[in-house]
Amino acid sequence: MEWKINYNEAKKTVIAVIEGFITVEEDIQMGIEAVNEARKNNCTKFFIDYTNSHIGDDIYDIFEVMTNLDKLGLNKTDRLAFVIKHDIDKFYLAETFAYNRGWEKLKYFQNAEDAWQWLEAAK
């Protein structure tokens, strides 16, 4: 598993691309690094691409992460677009879980184009 995180100045977005099998612990570490990159650039938009990866943890682990997004350094005003190809139903459920806890600007997508459109529609 590996990830790459960079700040795209033109899109004013932190982009994280994850490849391979990732555990919840690694996912948390990647999240912290992405937030640090965002704060360094006064950025509030995130594009997280899991297209070529598989998150190996069960739904309870994912809910645990959704419950603790603020501990990663995220704010409820941040806008997060996730692109997922595997187990999408599990992540739609996690999106609802996060939304019900006040994370209204977090959304999962099955393709990158829709995710970018949603991010770019942000004011």
C-alpha positions as CSV (number, residue, x, y, z in Angstrom):
1,M,0.0,0.0,0.0
2,E,1.1,3.5,-0.8
3,W,-0.3,7.0,-1.0
4,K,0.6,10.3,-2.6
5,I,-0.7,13.6,-1.2
6,N,-0.2,16.9,-2.9
7,Y,-1.8,20.3,-3.1
8,N,-3.2,21.3,-6.5
9,E,-2.9,25.1,-6.6
10,A,-5.2,25.5,-9.7
11,K,-8.0,23.6,-8.0
12,K,-7.2,24.7,-4.5
13,T,-7.6,21.2,-3.4
14,V,-5.5,18.6,-1.5
15,I,-5.4,15.4,-3.6
16,A,-4.7,12.0,-2.0
17,V,-4.3,8.9,-4.2
18,I,-4.2,5.6,-2.4
19,E,-3.1,2.3,-4.0
20,G,-3.2,-1.2,-2.7
21,F,-4.7,-2.7,0.5
22,I,-5.0,-0.1,3.3
23,T,-5.9,-0.7,7.0
24,V,-7.9,1.7,9.1
25,E,-4.7,2.7,11.0
26,E,-2.9,3.5,7.7
27,D,-6.0,5.4,6.5
28,I,-5.9,7.5,9.6
29,Q,-2.2,8.3,9.1
30,M,-2.9,9.3,5.5
31,G,-5.8,11.5,6.7
32,I,-3.6,13.3,9.1
33,E,-1.0,13.9,6.4
34,A,-3.6,15.2,4.0
35,V,-5.0,17.6,6.7
36,N,-1.5,18.9,7.4
37,E,-1.0,19.6,3.7
38,A,-4.3,21.4,3.5
39,R,-3.7,23.6,6.6
40,K,-0.3,24.5,5.3
41,N,-2.0,25.8,2.1
42,N,-5.1,27.3,3.8
43,C,-7.2,24.7,2.0
44,T,-10.6,23.3,2.9
45,K,-11.2,20.9,-0.1
46,F,-10.1,17.3,-0.3
47,F,-10.2,14.8,-3.2
48,I,-9.4,11.4,-1.9
49,D,-9.0,8.7,-4.6
50,Y,-9.4,5.1,-3.4
51,T,-10.1,3.8,-7.0
52,N,-7.0,1.5,-7.0
53,S,-7.2,0.5,-3.4
54,H,-9.1,-1.7,-1.0
55,I,-9.9,-0.7,2.5
56,G,-9.6,-3.9,4.5
57,D,-11.6,-3.0,7.6
58,D,-15.2,-3.7,8.4
59,I,-18.0,-1.2,8.6
60,Y,-17.5,-0.7,12.4
61,D,-13.9,0.5,11.8
62,I,-15.1,2.9,9.1
63,F,-17.8,4.2,11.5
64,E,-15.1,4.7,14.1
65,V,-13.2,6.9,11.7
66,M,-16.4,8.8,10.8
67,T,-17.0,9.4,14.5
68,N,-13.5,10.9,15.0
69,L,-13.0,13.0,11.9
70,D,-12.3,16.0,14.1
71,K,-9.4,14.2,15.7
72,L,-7.7,14.0,12.3
73,G,-7.8,17.8,12.3
74,L,-10.8,18.2,10.0
75,N,-13.5,20.8,10.4
76,K,-17.1,20.4,9.6
77,T,-16.6,23.3,7.1
78,D,-14.1,21.2,5.1
79,R,-15.4,19.6,1.9
80,L,-14.3,16.0,1.3
81,A,-14.9,14.0,-1.9
82,F,-14.0,10.3,-1.8
83,V,-13.9,8.1,-4.9
84,I,-14.5,4.5,-4.1
85,K,-14.9,1.5,-6.5
86,H,-15.2,-1.4,-3.9
87,D,-18.0,-2.0,-1.4
88,I,-19.7,1.3,-2.3
89,D,-22.9,0.5,-0.3
90,K,-20.8,0.3,2.9
91,F,-19.4,3.7,2.2
92,Y,-22.8,5.3,1.4
93,L,-23.9,4.0,4.8
94,A,-20.8,5.6,6.3
95,E,-21.6,8.9,4.5
96,T,-25.1,8.9,6.1
97,F,-23.6,8.1,9.5
98,A,-21.2,11.1,9.1
99,Y,-24.0,13.4,7.9
100,N,-26.1,12.5,10.9
101,R,-23.2,13.7,13.1
102,G,-22.9,17.1,11.3
103,W,-20.4,16.3,8.6
104,E,-22.6,17.6,5.8
105,K,-19.8,18.3,3.3
106,L,-18.5,14.7,3.0
107,K,-19.6,12.6,0.0
108,Y,-18.7,9.3,-1.6
109,F,-18.6,8.9,-5.4
110,Q,-18.1,6.0,-7.8
111,N,-16.3,8.2,-10.4
112,A,-13.8,11.0,-10.3
113,E,-15.7,13.3,-12.6
114,D,-18.8,13.5,-10.4
115,A,-16.5,14.1,-7.3
116,W,-14.7,16.9,-9.1
117,Q,-18.0,18.5,-10.1
118,W,-19.2,18.4,-6.6
119,L,-16.0,19.9,-5.2
120,E,-15.8,22.6,-7.7
121,A,-19.5,23.6,-7.1
122,A,-18.4,24.7,-3.6
123,K,-18.5,28.3,-2.8
